[in-house]
Amino acid sequence: MSGFLKTKIIRSLVTLWLVVTLTFIALHLSGDPVLFFVGDDAPPSVVEYYRVKFGFDRSLPEQYFSYIANIAQGDFGLSLASRKPALALISEALPKTAQLGITAYIGGLLIGIALGIVAALNRNRAIDRFVMGFAVFGFSIPNFFFGILLILLFVLQWRLLPSSGSGTWRHLILPGMTMGLAFAGTFARITRSAMLEVVDKPYMLAARARGVPRLRRVVHHALPNAMIPIVTIAGLKFGDVVGGAIVVESVFAWPGIGRLLVNAVTTRDFAVVQALVILIAVTMIVVNILVDLVYVAIDPRMRAAR
C-alpha cells in the first residue's frame, strides 16, 4: 500500500470518528428521546423501563464507549419507533435511494457534460446562451419547488405520471427529473468552463493544423485535459445524492433513506439517525478517496509528484 493511500485512510478514519462523536453529542444534547417516544403523560415507571431497555439510564461516557464498541461489531442499535435493528431499516430503504439517486446522478452527469461541451464549442452563440441559461436554472431552483411544479404539470394538469410511490419505472421519472436537473446544470457549467480552458491551447491548435477531425480533437485531446475539475465536482456532487434525496423523497413519497432520515429526526430515533449519518459520512469519504485515485490515474503530473 502506497504512502499516499495510507495517509488518506488514516485521515478518513479520523474524520469518521469525529463525525460519529459529534453526532452522538448533538443528539444527546437535544434531550431525552424516551420522553418523546412514550409521551409526557407516561408514568415514571414506564419512562424508566424504556430508559433502561435502550441504555439511556447510563452516563454519557458509558453510552458513548458502548456505542463505539457496538459499531465496531456492526451493531448500530435498535430503532425506538419500530424496535427493529437500525441497520435492517436502512438496508430496506437503501436500494430505493440507490435506484433514484444513481439514475438521477448518471443522467445529470451525461447530459450536463454533453451540454457543456456543446456550449464550449459554440462560445457566445445562441446555443451557448441557452445551455448556460439551463445550467443556471438547474442549480438555482430549489428541488422541492421544481418537484411540486412537475407534479402540477405531469400529474394534475396532463395526468401522465404518478405523483408518489415507487411501484413501477413510471414512478421514477418525476423524482429522477427533479434530482437530475440540479446535477445536469452544475456539470454543464463546470464542463463548459473546463473546456474553454483547453480548446485554445497550443496542442489543440497543433492537432487542428494536422487535420485531426473535430470530434477526435474534442474526445481525445480536449476532454481528457479538462477532466480534473469535472472529476472534482463529480465527486463532491455525489454526496448530494443523499442530501437531495431527503427533499425529493419527501415530496414524492419515495420510500428511501432520505425519507427514513426525515422520519427518524422527527421522532428522535437516535439509532437510525446515527446509523444514517455514519452511512453518509462513509459514502463521502470513499468517494473522496476514489476521486484522489482518479486524479493520479488521469493526470501524469500527479503520478510524477508521488
C-alpha positions in Angstrom: 0.0 0.0 0.0 1.5 3.4 -1.0 2.1 6.2 1.5 -0.5 8.3 -0.4 -3.2 5.7 0.2 -2.2 5.1 3.8 -2.4 8.8 4.6 -5.8 9.0 3.0 -7.1 6.1 5.0 -5.8 7.4 8.3 -7.4 10.8 7.7 -10.6 9.1 6.7 -10.7 7.1 9.9 -10.1 10.3 12.0 -12.9 12.1 10.0 -15.3 9.2 10.6 -14.5 9.1 14.3 -15.2 12.9 14.5 -18.5 12.5 12.7 -19.6 9.7 15.0 -18.6 11.6 18.1 -20.2 14.9 17.1 -23.4 13.2 16.0 -23.6 11.4 19.3 -23.0 14.5 21.3 -25.5 16.6 19.3 -28.3 14.0 19.5 -27.9 13.6 23.3 -27.8 17.3 23.9 -31.3 17.6 22.1 -32.9 15.9 25.1 -34.2 12.5 26.3 -35.7 10.6 23.3 -37.6 8.3 25.6 -39.9 11.1 26.7 -40.7 11.9 23.1 -41.3 8.2 22.5 -43.7 7.5 25.4 -45.2 10.9 25.8 -45.0 13.5 28.5 -48.0 11.9 30.3 -46.4 8.5 30.7 -46.0 7.2 34.2 -42.4 7.5 35.6 -42.2 3.7 35.8 -42.8 3.4 32.1 -40.2 6.1 31.3 -37.7 4.4 33.5 -38.4 1.0 31.9 -37.6 2.2 28.4 -34.6 4.2 29.6 -33.1 1.0 31.0 -34.2 -1.0 28.0 -32.4 1.2 25.5 -29.5 2.1 27.8 -30.3 5.7 28.3 -30.0 5.3 32.1 -26.2 5.1 31.9 -23.9 8.1 31.9 -22.9 9.7 28.6 -19.3 8.4 28.6 -20.6 4.9 29.2 -23.2 5.2 26.4 -20.5 6.6 24.1 -17.9 3.9 24.6 -20.6 1.2 24.5 -21.9 2.7 21.2 -18.4 2.8 19.7 -17.8 -0.8 20.7 -21.1 -1.9 19.2 -20.4 0.0 15.9 -17.1 -1.8 15.7 -19.1 -5.1 15.8 -21.6 -3.9 13.2 -24.4 -3.3 15.8 -26.0 0.2 15.3 -28.7 -0.3 17.9 -32.5 -0.7 17.8 -35.0 1.8 16.4 -37.1 3.3 19.1 -40.1 3.5 16.8 -40.1 0.1 15.2 -38.0 -1.9 17.6 -36.1 -3.2 14.6 -32.3 -3.0 14.1 -31.4 0.3 12.6 -29.2 -1.4 10.0 -32.2 -3.5 8.9 -34.3 -0.4 8.3 -31.5 1.2 6.3 -31.0 -2.0 4.3 -34.7 -1.9 3.3 -34.6 1.7 2.2 -31.2 1.9 0.7 -32.0 0.1 -2.6 -34.7 2.6 -3.4 -32.4 5.6 -2.8 -29.7 3.9 -4.8 -32.2 3.4 -7.7 -33.3 7.0 -7.6 -30.0 8.7 -6.8 -27.8 6.8 -9.3 -30.4 7.2 -12.1 -30.5 11.0 -11.5 -26.8 11.3 -11.0 -25.7 9.4 -14.1 -28.4 11.0 -16.2 -27.4 14.5 -15.0 -23.7 13.7 -15.4 -24.1 12.6 -19.1 -26.5 15.3 -20.1 -24.5 18.0 -18.3 -21.1 17.1 -19.8 -22.7 16.8 -23.3 -24.3 20.2 -23.0 -21.2 21.8 -21.5 -19.1 20.5 -24.4 -21.6 21.8 -26.9 -21.7 25.2 -25.2 -17.9 25.5 -25.1 -17.6 24.6 -28.8 -20.2 27.3 -29.7 -19.0 30.0 -27.4 -21.1 33.2 -27.4 -23.6 31.8 -29.8 -27.3 31.3 -29.2 -26.9 27.6 -28.2 -24.2 28.6 -25.6 -26.5 31.2 -24.0 -29.3 28.6 -24.0 -27.2 26.0 -22.2 -25.9 28.5 -19.7 -29.5 29.6 -19.0 -30.5 26.0 -18.5 -27.5 25.5 -16.2 -28.3 28.5 -14.0 -31.9 27.4 -13.8 -30.9 23.8 -12.9 -28.6 24.5 -10.0 -30.5 27.5 -8.6 -34.2 26.3 -8.5 -35.0 24.5 -5.2 -35.7 20.8 -5.5 -38.9 20.9 -3.6 -40.3 23.7 -5.8 -39.3 22.0 -9.1 -40.8 18.7 -7.8 -44.1 20.4 -7.0 -44.1 22.1 -10.4 -43.6 18.8 -12.1 -46.5 17.3 -10.1 -48.7 20.2 -11.1 -47.9 19.7 -14.8 -47.5 15.9 -15.3 -49.9 14.7 -12.7 -52.7 17.2 -12.1 -52.7 19.0 -15.5 -51.7 16.4 -18.0 -52.4 13.2 -15.9 -49.4 11.4 -17.5 -47.4 10.1 -14.5 -48.0 9.0 -10.9 -47.2 11.6 -8.2 -45.9 9.3 -5.4 -44.8 5.7 -4.6 -42.2 3.5 -6.3 -44.1 0.6 -7.8 -43.0 1.0 -11.5 -40.5 2.7 -13.7 -43.0 5.5 -14.3 -42.8 6.4 -10.6 -39.1 7.0 -11.1 -39.5 9.7 -13.8 -40.6 12.7 -11.8 -38.3 12.3 -8.8 -35.4 11.4 -11.2 -36.0 14.6 -13.2 -36.2 16.6 -10.1 -32.8 15.4 -8.8 -31.2 15.1 -12.2 -31.8 18.8 -13.1 -29.5 20.1 -10.5 -26.8 17.7 -11.4 -27.1 18.5 -15.1 -27.0 22.2 -14.6 -23.9 22.0 -12.4 -22.0 19.6 -14.7 -22.9 21.7 -17.8 -21.4 24.9 -16.2 -18.3 23.2 -15.0 -17.7 21.3 -18.2 -18.1 24.5 -20.3 -15.6 26.3 -18.1 -13.1 23.5 -18.2 -13.4 23.0 -21.9 -12.9 26.7 -22.6 -9.6 26.5 -20.7 -8.2 23.9 -23.1 -9.8 24.5 -26.5 -7.2 27.2 -27.4 -4.2 25.5 -26.0 -1.2 25.0 -28.4 -1.7 21.3 -28.6 -5.3 21.8 -29.7 -4.2 24.3 -32.4 -1.5 21.8 -33.5 -4.0 19.0 -33.8 -6.2 21.2 -35.8 -3.3 22.2 -38.1 -2.5 18.5 -38.6 -6.1 18.0 -39.9 -7.3 15.9 -36.9 -11.1 15.7 -37.2 -13.0 18.0 -34.7 -14.7 15.1 -32.9 -11.4 13.4 -32.3 -9.8 16.6 -31.1 -12.6 17.0 -28.6 -12.7 13.4 -27.3 -9.0 12.5 -27.4 -7.3 15.9 -26.7 -9.6 18.5 -25.1 -11.8 16.4 -22.8 -9.1 14.3 -21.0 -7.2 17.6 -20.2 -10.4 19.2 -18.9 -11.3 16.2 -16.7 -9.7 17.4 -13.4 -12.3 20.0 -12.4 -15.1 17.8 -13.8 -13.9 14.8 -11.6 -13.7 17.1 -8.6 -17.2 18.3 -8.9 -18.5 14.8 -9.8 -17.1 13.5 -6.5 -18.5 16.4 -4.5 -21.9 16.2 -6.1 -22.2 12.5 -5.5 -22.6 13.5 -1.8 -25.7 15.4 -2.9 -27.4 12.1 -3.9 -28.4 11.6 -0.3 -28.9 15.3 0.5 -31.1 15.8 -2.5 -33.0 12.6 -1.7 -34.1 13.9 1.6 -36.2 16.6 -0.1 -37.2 14.7 -3.2 -38.2 11.6 -1.4 -40.4 13.6 0.9 -42.1 15.4 -2.0 -42.8 12.2 -4.0 -43.3 9.9 -1.0 -40.4 7.8 -2.3 -39.5 5.1 0.3 -35.8 5.6 0.5 -33.2 6.6 3.2 -33.9 10.3 2.7 -37.5 9.9 3.8 -36.3 7.5 6.6 -33.9 10.1 7.9 -36.6 12.8 8.0 -38.9 10.5 9.9 -36.1 9.4 12.3 -35.2 13.0 13.1 -38.9 13.9 13.6 -39.3 11.1 16.1 -35.8 11.5 17.5 -35.0 7.9 16.7 -31.3 8.1 17.8 -30.1 4.7 16.5 -31.5 5.3 13.0 -30.2 8.9 12.7 -26.7 7.9 13.9 -26.5 5.0 11.5 -27.7 7.2 8.6 -25.1 9.9 9.4 -22.4 7.3 9.5 -23.5 5.9 6.2 -23.5 9.3 4.6 -20.0 10.1 6.0 -18.6 6.8 4.8 -20.0 7.4 1.3 -18.4 10.8 1.1 -15.1 9.5 2.5 -15.0 6.6 0.0 -15.9 8.9 -2.9 -13.2 11.4 -2.0 -10.6 8.7 -1.9 -11.7 7.4 -5.2 -11.6 10.9 -6.7 -8.0 11.3 -5.5 -7.1 8.0 -7.0 -8.7 9.0 -10.3 -6.6 12.2 -10.2 -3.5 10.1 -10.1 -4.7 7.9 -12.9 -5.7 10.7 -15.3 -3.0 13.3 -14.5 0.6 12.3 -15.2 1.8 15.3 -13.2 0.3 13.9 -10.0 1.9 10.5 -10.7 5.3 12.1 -11.1 4.8 14.1 -7.9 4.2 11.0 -5.8 
